[in-house]
Amino acid sequence: MMLAMETKKSPVILTKKKLANTRIFTVEGLDILYGNDTQVQFERLVSSVHGAVLIVPVLDDALVLIREYAAGVERYELGFPKGKIDPGEDWRQAAVRESQEEIGFFPEQVSLLDSLSLAAGYMTHQTHVVLAEGLRPQQAEGDEPEPLEVVHWPLTDWKALLEHPEFSEGRAYAALMLVLRHLNRI
């Protein structure tokens, strides 16, 4: 059932100002005027215009996952291969490259399932969720600081994956649900 949504006039961004810039983040300050004449200041993280890919590789009815150190939560995390889209690449090219670099497989077929925001209230970043199928071994050198552990997880055991303490990233949850729906598993 679809709910009727009220149509509102979009707020007006009065000013944008770069507040900080690092190797991977730009912090931008915004002055925003809402339709009810309320003016507020926001800060947001600005991503590259290219975004990133998160790939859900499926091989022989198993998900191909990686286990890598996640500095944000200061522990090893079980998840899907992912990475930024480099300048000059589209999501397809980035998905194929990242698959080869992180799990050592070339996907014969990639399908875009959806594009997700990470935190729409304060980030401009988009992650393109890609299903990778028809995998054949083909390694490419990546930029990881240590070798990634590749884990094959039976697709039929997806509920146990959701309960695994190292599988906690929101994008990975969303990607898993998108793939299960796409493959008519839920």
Order of alpha helices (4+ residues) and beta strands (2+ residues): beta-beta-beta-beta-beta-beta-beta-alpha-beta-beta-beta-alpha-alpha
